[in-house]
Amino acid sequence: MHQHLGKINNCRLGVFAANATAHGRALVDRELYLLKAWISDRERYRAAKTPDERAFATKGELATAMVTRPRACRLRG
């Protein structure tokens, strides 16, 4: 959240995974980081069309999930 002139505004944060080689770079995955306050406010959560099964995860946990997904699919980079 960003505080400016006495008001608190919403902000959205993303966690991104990229692959870089000598041949180029590419974004390969992304996750939306949700604040704990969003998770506990189910009305706001649903208004933002966030799936009910989505739970709070730290940025590190999101990054770990993005790194392990390709391995689970046996993708190679």
C-alpha positions as CSV (number, residue, x, y, z in Angstrom):
1,M,0.0,0.0,0.0
2,H,1.1,3.5,-0.7
3,Q,0.3,6.4,1.6
4,H,0.0,9.8,0.1
5,L,-1.6,13.0,1.5
6,G,-3.4,11.0,4.2
7,K,-4.9,8.5,1.9
8,I,-4.0,4.8,1.4
9,N,-4.2,3.6,-2.2
10,N,-4.2,0.0,-3.5
11,C,-1.3,-1.2,-5.4
12,R,-0.6,-4.5,-7.2
13,L,2.7,-6.3,-7.0
14,G,3.9,-9.0,-9.3
15,V,6.7,-11.5,-8.9
16,F,8.3,-12.5,-12.2
17,A,10.6,-15.3,-13.4
18,A,12.9,-14.7,-16.4
19,N,15.3,-17.0,-18.3
20,A,18.4,-15.4,-19.6
21,T,21.0,-17.1,-21.9
22,A,23.6,-15.9,-24.4
23,H,20.9,-16.2,-27.0
24,G,18.4,-13.9,-25.3
25,R,16.0,-13.3,-22.5
26,A,12.3,-14.1,-21.9
27,L,9.8,-13.8,-19.1
28,V,8.6,-17.3,-18.4
29,D,6.2,-17.0,-15.4
30,R,4.5,-14.5,-13.2
31,E,2.4,-14.5,-10.0
32,L,0.3,-11.8,-8.4
33,Y,1.4,-11.0,-4.9
34,L,-1.6,-10.4,-2.6
35,L,-1.2,-8.6,0.7
36,K,-2.3,-10.3,3.9
37,A,-5.0,-7.7,4.3
38,W,-6.6,-8.7,1.0
39,I,-6.7,-12.4,2.0
40,S,-8.5,-11.6,5.3
41,D,-11.1,-9.3,3.6
42,R,-13.1,-12.0,1.6
43,E,-15.6,-9.4,0.2
44,R,-12.8,-7.4,-1.3
45,Y,-11.1,-10.6,-2.5
46,R,-14.2,-11.7,-4.3
47,A,-14.9,-8.2,-5.8
48,A,-11.4,-8.4,-7.3
49,K,-12.4,-11.8,-8.8
50,T,-9.6,-13.6,-7.0
51,P,-10.3,-17.4,-6.8
52,D,-11.3,-18.5,-3.3
53,E,-8.7,-21.2,-3.1
54,R,-5.9,-18.6,-3.4
55,A,-4.1,-18.3,-0.1
56,F,-1.5,-15.9,1.1
57,A,2.1,-16.6,-0.1
58,T,5.2,-14.6,0.5
59,K,7.2,-13.4,-2.5
60,G,9.8,-16.0,-1.8
61,E,7.2,-18.8,-1.8
62,L,5.8,-17.5,-5.1
63,A,9.3,-17.4,-6.6
64,T,9.9,-21.0,-5.4
65,A,6.7,-22.2,-7.0
66,M,7.6,-20.5,-10.3
67,V,11.0,-22.3,-10.3
68,T,9.6,-25.7,-9.5
69,R,6.7,-25.7,-12.0
70,P,8.9,-26.2,-15.1
71,R,10.7,-29.0,-13.3
72,A,7.4,-30.7,-12.5
73,C,6.6,-30.5,-16.3
74,R,10.1,-31.7,-17.2
75,L,10.8,-28.5,-19.2
76,R,14.4,-27.7,-19.9
77,G,15.9,-24.3,-20.3
